[in-house]
Amino acid sequence: MVKSLRSTLHGGLRLGKVNIFPNREALNHAVASAIVKCAQHSVALRGRFSIALSGGETPRSIYQLLHQVPFHHQMPWQQTHIFFTDERTVPPDHKDSNFGMANSALLSRVPLLQENIHRIEAEDPQPKAAAHRYAETLEKFVPRRHQLPQFDLVLLGVGTDGHVASLFPGTTILQETAQLVAAVMVEKFKTWRISLTFPVINHADNIFIIAAGSEKASVLKQVFISNSQAKFPVQQLQPEGTLSWFLDKEAALKLPASK
């Protein structure tokens, strides 16, 4: 059974539609179906589909599902452009690479046009230069509407600290408004990350936030229920388009009953 919470405002975040699923398998199928539906709609409307993929274990299982029946045959792969929300500063074949994960789980298994796969060249020893080049890639390949590149869909996970993409608590990138893509030093990992910034994420036509597992329950409770000012990066989302949450029962364990 799927439960939905009402759209509301908490801590500055417009929650949008919140869907809760009984288990991880149901969650994965629901997200895969929603991606296909969004892709088909975008291609029918504009002749192409642009999606920014997220890293992490939960998205991996969804990517693995997308190349299987029936989703494999339902996706308009030839019209799909693949981008990434963020990347670690490692080569694309590194075990920590978001591109590497998505490539092995999905991209190498479906008939995408290679020129439509746009990865972040995060192996560059100068992260700021790599971020600048990726911003140029967005300008070139993502249709510009209302002065900003507009993705058809951005997929996001949410960390136990409330981060999305590589927008971590206490980092300077949270205040970035001029750049589409920025490099940021994440002190907790002692490493650079490259990430889309809030202006381009918020400008997407659709945003899906995916969370699974009991370790996400505490942060989601604070995000959804707290009436205090925003304290987590995810609460800085101010989507101009549609925002949809996909949670499994464990992640939603501390949320109020559906209404």
N, C-alpha and C positions, 0 to 999 in steps of 0.2 A: 504494500500500500504506500502511495506517495502522499506526503503531507506538504502543505504550503503555508508559509507565514505571510501575514499581510505586509504590504509595502508601507514603510514608515520612515521616520527620521530619528537617528540616535547618534550623538557625538558628531554631527555634521555629515554623516554618511546616509545617502539615499539608498535604502536597502534593496529596492527593486523586488523581483520575485524570488522567493526563497523556497527551493524544493528539497525535501528530505526523503531519502530512500532507505529501505530496510537493510540494505547490505551493499558491499562494494561492487558486486556484479551488477546489481540493478542501477547503481550510480553510473558505472562505466557505460552501460547500454544507453542510458538516458542522455549522457553527454555526447556519445557518438551519434545518436539519432538527431540531437539538436544541431550538431556541427553539419551533418548532411543537409538538414532542412535549411539552415542558414546559407550553405554553399549553393544549393539549388535556387534559392530565392535571389541571391546576389547575381548568379549567372543569368537568370531569366530577366533580371532588371537591368544589369550593366554589362553582361557578357563576360564577367570575370569574378573571381573570388579571392580576396586577400585576407590571410589569417596569420596572426602572430602567435607562435607556439611558445609554451612555457616548458621549463625543465622540471625535474622531480620525479619521484616514484609513482605518484597518482596519475599524472599525465601519461607516463610510460604505458600503463596498462590500457589506457584509452587509445593511444596510438596503435598499440598491438591489435586492438579490436577493429580499428578502422580499415585495416588491410584484409579483414576476413569478411566472408559472406554474412549478411547481405550488404554491409556498408561499402565494401570494396567496389561493388557494381553500381552503387547509388551516387557515389561522389563524382563530380565533374573534374576529374584530375587534370585534364588537359587545360582547363581554364583556371586552375588554382595556382595562386602565388603564395609561397611559403616564406614567412619572416620569423624572427625570434624576438621575444620580449626582453631577453637579457642573455648574457653569456659570461662565463668565467674566462679569465685570461690564460687559456690553455690551447694547445693545438686541437684541430677538429677531430683527431683520432684518439685524444686523451680520454680516459675513463670518466673524467669529470665534465666533459664538454656537453652542453645542452644540445648542440647540433649533433654531436656524435650519438647521443642517446636517441634523439628523434630519427636520425638517419637509419640506425640499425633496427629500431622498432617499427618504423613506418616508411620513411621517404625512399629507401632503397628497394621497397617491396611493392610500390605502386607506380603506375605509368605517368608520373609527373614529368614535365619538360624540365631538363636540367637548368635551363636558363631562367626558370621560374622559381628556383630555390635560392633564396637570398640569405646567406649566413653572415654572421658578424665575424670579421677577421680578427678575432681576439688574441691570436698568437702574436700579433704585432707587439714588439717590446715597448711601443708608445701607445698606451691605451687611449689617450685623448685623440690621437690621430685616427685610431680605429673607430672610435665613436663618431668622429667627424665624417669619415667615409660612409659609415652606415646611415647617418642622417642624409647624406647625399643620395644614397640608395633609396631611402624612403621617398625623397623628393622626386626621384626619377620613376619609381615603379608603383607607388601607392597613389591612387587618384587623389587629387587635392580638391577639397571642398571646404568653403568658408575659411580660406587662408591656411589650412593645415592638411597634411596627408591624413586621409580617413580610412582606417582599416574597416573591413566588413565585420571582422571578429577578432577580439583579443582574448586569449585564454590565460587565466591567472590562477596560480595556487596561492595559498596564504600560509605563512610560517607560524610557528608557535610564538614568535615575537611580533606577529602582525605585519610582517613585511610582504610585499608583492613584488614580482619581478626581482630586481636587485635594489629595491628602494627600502633600505633598512633603517630602523630607528636611529636617530642621532646623526645621520649622514647628511652632508651638504646637498646631495642631489634632491632631497625632499623639497627644497625651496627653488629648484631650477625651473624657470619659466621661459627662458630664451631658447634653449636647445631642445631639439627633438630627441636626441640621444646623448648621453653623457657618460663619462668614465668617473667612477667613484671608488675611493679607498674605503674598504670595509674593515675597520679595525678588529672586529671580533674574529675575522679570519686572516687578518694580516695580508690581505691581497686586494688587487684591483678587480672591479667588476665593470661591465659595460651594460647599460640598461636604457630602455625607453623611459622617457620622463612622463610625469603626470599629464602635461598638456596633450601629448599625442595619444596616451592611453585613454584619457577622458573623452577625446574627440571620436573614438571608435563608434561605429554604428551599433555594435553589440559587444558586451563584455560578459564572459562567463567566469565566475570564480568557483573553483573546485576545492573541496576539503574533505578528507576522509581520515578516520582513525580517532581514537579517544584522546590522543595527545593534542588535538586541535580544539577540544571541547572548552577549555578554560578561556582561551583567547577569544573564541567566538562568543562565549557568554558575555565577555566584557564589551566586545564590539557591538553586539545586538541589544544589550540591555542597559548598559551604562548611559546615564544622561549627562555625564561630564563632557568636557571639551575633548576633542580628538587627541588620543595619546598613541595610537598605532598608525603606521603608514597606510594601511588599508582604509582607514577612516578619512584619508585625504582624497579618496576617489569621489569625484563629482561628475558622473557620467552624463554626457549630453544625449546619448542614445539609450539603449535598453541594457539594464544590468540584471543578470540572472545568477543566482547561487545554486550550486549543486552539492549537497551535503549527504554523507551517509549517516545512519542512525547514531553511530558512535561519536562522530564529530558534533552532532546536534544534541548530544545527551543532556547538556545543561541549559538548553533553550526552553522557553515556555512552550506549552502545548500549542499545536496548530490551531488556527482560528478560521 
